[in-house]
Amino acid sequence: MFGAPWICRRCINTYLKPGRRRLLRFSSTKNNASFSPALLARARNMAIEHERLSTESSDTFDAKIAKRIGELKGVAEALREWESARKTQDELQKLLSDPTTEAELREFAIEDLAVTGEELDTLSRKLSTALTPKHPFDDMPCLIEIRPGAGGGEAALFAGDLLRMYKSYCSRKNMRSSVLKYETADGDANASGESPLAEAVLEVDSPGAYGKLRSEAGVHRVQRVPATESKGRTHTSAVGVLVLPSLPTSSSDGQEIWEADLNDPNSDYYVNSTDVRTDVMRARGAGGQHVNTTDSAIRLTHIPTNTVVSMQDTRSQHKNRERAWQLLRSKLAQARREAREEEVVKLRRGVIGVAKMGRGDKIRTYNWGQQRVTDHRSGVSVHNLDDVMEGGDDLDKIIDSVKTWFGDREIEGMLAEEEAASTSK
């Protein structure tokens, strides 16, 4: 007897409905599930970590573990969908490679293989996006700094146009915005828009604003005929846009540290007690009946940063402990602020400064004559300039394309790191 060939469930369901014939799309049976082995290994390790942490936290709650589980969830789900589609593709290929498969069933398998290949391509992009590391400032509000560059008065006028564009965009996206600084070329500090803009700072006070708008940082080039041009010649000018995270103050009201700040993990003054080693010792120094006789001195060591403070000013161990904790919190808060400021400095250095800003160092071009806006990073062009300048849907399209471009560069960076690591082994 001849053994019956293995048939996948999808093909059986379709085969049992002879009246339902779909348009056959011929496709190569080549494996479309190509995905970097290095990234796939990283995704599987993250999925294993997600499962382990989920099991460990089933009985107890820990804020750090819960946050990590949330970060890993997207990768675990994307990997599960990708592996399911990959398994379906392998089953279909086995069916097609079996010479005993009937002709009609083979047609359905070829069609389903094409659909599965397209699905795998989509899931591969989804998995790559999930693996892309999140920027540490993505969830923060932001500040948009706009300065005219090369082009004289026309650059100053276009800087004002960009300011209005971002204000309209924020209004349409329901993001709170306000002008923190507006200086004209005449030295006025008002936003009337009558004089050419010299510098403006727009605060977007909505969570996630930095992650949405950080791709706007760079040189924006404009090509148009200025209103003052009598001969109708097109001028090229440039405007610099800088996007910075709006860093919150270290305490709740910016003046006094409340108890809520000490217990809030997002506060500069929060210190996890499990990260601090406490040593009790006898006070040292000259004179005093309590010196070298009682264990009143306190030394605190913050293990993650190796920050050490000690206190023995009073005879009371309780008061010394309280003062030591106050000093430790202040030191750690200062270090965190300095680290954030250094990160902002790196962001500033990563964007072309106004002094070096020229027409050629552009990230985007606004061409009035062609009604075209082109982003030179993602390569996307839209021919609806008026909608872009009004902060409309076409501006969204450009911003999203650059975000995808950033993600691709992150993936390339991870691949390079994996290749370098494997080469060094």
FIPA-812717 format. One record per residue (C-alpha): residue in one letter; x, y negated, z negated. Coordinates in steps of 0.25 Angstrom, whole numbers, plus 5000, padded with zeros to 4 digits. Example, Ala and Ser with C-alpha at 12.3 -4.5 7.8 and 13.67 -1.06 7.14 Angstrom:
<pts>
A504950184969/S505550044971/
</pts>
This chain:
<pts>
M500050005000/F500449865003/G500549774991/A499749644991/P500549514992/W500549414981/I499549304983/C499449174975/R498149134969/R498049004978/C498149084991/I497149184986/N496149074983/T496349014996/Y496249145003/L494949184997/K494349065004/P494449095019/G493548985022/R494448885016/R495648855026/R496448735023/L497348665033/L498648745034/R499948665032/F501148735036/S502348715027/S503648775025/T503748885014/K505048815009/N505048794994/N504548654991/A504848664976/S506248604977/F506648544964/S507948514958/P508448634949/A509048534940/L507748454938/L506948584937/A507848634926/R507748504918/A506248504920/R506148644915/N507048614903/M506048494900/A504848584901/I505448684891/E505748574881/H504348524883/E503748654880/R504748674868/L504348534862/S502848554864/T502948684856/E503748624845/S502848504843/S501548594843/D501548594828/T502248464824/F502248324831/D503548244833/A503548114841/K504848134848/I504548274852/A503148234857/K503748124865/R504748224872/I503648314875/G502948204882/E504148174890/L504348324894/K502848344897/G502848284911/V504048374915/A503448504909/E502148484917/A502748444930/L503648564929/R502548654926/E501748604939/W503048614947/E503348754943/S501848794946/A501948744960/R503248804962/K502748944958/T501548924968/Q502548894979/D503349014976/E502149104976/L501649054990/Q503049074996/K503049214991/L501749234997/L502249175011/S503449265010/D502649385009/P502449455023/T501149525018/T500449385016/E499249375025/A499349265036/E498149185030/L498649185016/R500049145021/E499349025027/F498748985014/A500049005007/I500848915017/E499748805014/D499848824999/L501348825000/A501348685007/V500448624996/T501248684985/G502548624991/E501848484991/E501448514977/L502848554973/D503448424979/T502448344971/L502748424958/S504248404960/R504048254961/K503248264948/L504248344941/S505348254945/T504648134940/A504348204927/L505848234925/T506248084928/P506648024915/K505847914909/H506447784908/P506547744893/F505847614895/D504747664904/D503647644893/M504047504889/P503547364894/C504447284903/L504947154906/I505047104921/E506147004924/I506046934937/R507146844942/P507346784956/G508646824964/A509146784977/G508246704986/G508146574978/G506746514977/E506046624985/A506646724975/A506046644963/L504646644970/F504746794973/A505146814958/G503746744954/D503046834964/L503646964957/L503246914944/R501846894948/M501847034955/Y502247104942/K501247024934/S500147074944/Y500647214944/C500647214928/S499247164928/R498747264938/K499447374930/N498847324917/M500247294911/R500347174902/S501347074907/S501746934903/V502746834908/L503846824897/K504746724905/Y504546644917/E505546534922/T505546464935/A506646404943/D506346264937/G506546324923/D505046324919/A504546434911/N503146454916/A502446554925/S501746454934/G502446514946/E502546374952/S504146374951/P505046484956/L505346594946/A506646604939/E506446714930/A505246784924/V505046904914/L503746974914/E503447064902/V502547194905/D502047234891/S501447364895/P502047504891/G502747574903/A502947444911/Y504447464912/G504247604917/K503247544928/L504047424932/R505547454930/S505647484944/E505447334948/A506847294943/G507747254954/V507847154965/H506547114973/R506747054986/V505746974994/Q505746935009/R504846825012/V504646685018/P504746585007/A503646475006/T504746375007/E505346435020/S505046345032/K505646435043/G504846565039/R506146645036/T506046765026/H506846745014/T507446865005/S507446844990/A507646934978/V507046934964/G507647024952/V506647094943/L507147154930/V506247254922/L506547274908/P505947354897/S505247264887/L505847314874/P504947304861/T505447244848/S505947334838/S504847304828/S503347304829/D503247154828/G504647114832/Q504947064818/E504747154807/I504947304806/W503647374801/E503547514796/A502847554809/D504147524817/L504947614808/N504047734811/D503847704826/P504747784834/N504747674845/S505247574835/D506647524835/Y506647544820/Y506147684820/V507147794815/N506847934814/S507247984800/T507648124805/D508748054813/V509347984801/R510248064791/T510248004777/D511448014768/V511347974753/M512647944746/R513247874734/A513447724736/R514947684738/G515647554735/A516147474724/G515447454710/G514047474706/Q513547584697/H512747654708/V513947664717/N514447814718/T513447854708/T512147864715/D511747914729/S511147784734/A511847754747/I511147794760/R511747824774/L510847844786/T511347904799/H510447894811/I510948024818/P510547994833/T511247864833/N512247894822/T511947754815/V512347754800/V511847664790/S512147664775/M511647584763/Q512047584748/D511747434744/T510747474733/R510747574722/S509447624727/Q509547744737/H508147704742/K508447564745/N509747604752/R508947704761/E507947594764/R509047494768/A509847604776/W508547634784/Q508347494787/L509747474792/L509747604800/R508347564807/S508947424811/K510247484817/L509447584825/A508447474830/Q509547384834/A510247494841/R508947534849/R508747394853/E510147374858/A510047504866/R508747454872/E509447324876/E510547404882/E509547474890/V508947344895/V510347294899/K510547424907/L509247394914/R509647254917/R510947304923/G510247404932/V509547294939/I510247194948/G510447064941/V509946934946/A511346884949/K511547004958/M510147004964/G510246994979/R509247014991/G509947154994/D509847214980/K508347234980/I507347344976/R506147294983/T505847194995/Y504547114996/N504447075011/W503346975013/G503446975028/Q503147125029/Q502247125017/R503147235012/V503747284999/T504847384999/D505547444987/H506947484991/R507147594980/S505947684983/G505847634998/V504347604997/S503747495005/V502347435004/H501747335014/N500847265004/L501747154998/D500547074993/D500047194985/V501447214979/M501547064975/E500247074968/G500647194960/G499747294967/D499747434970/D500847424981/L501747374970/D501347504962/K501747584974/I503147524974/I503347534959/D502947684959/S503847714971/V505047654964/K504747734951/T504747864960/W506047814965/F506647794951/G506147934948/D506847994960/R508147924956/E508047984942/I507848124947/E509048104956/G509848064944/M509348184936/L509748274947/A511148204948/E511348224933/E510948374934/E511848394945/A513048324938/A512748414926/S512748544933/T514048504941/S514748474928/K514448604922/
</pts>
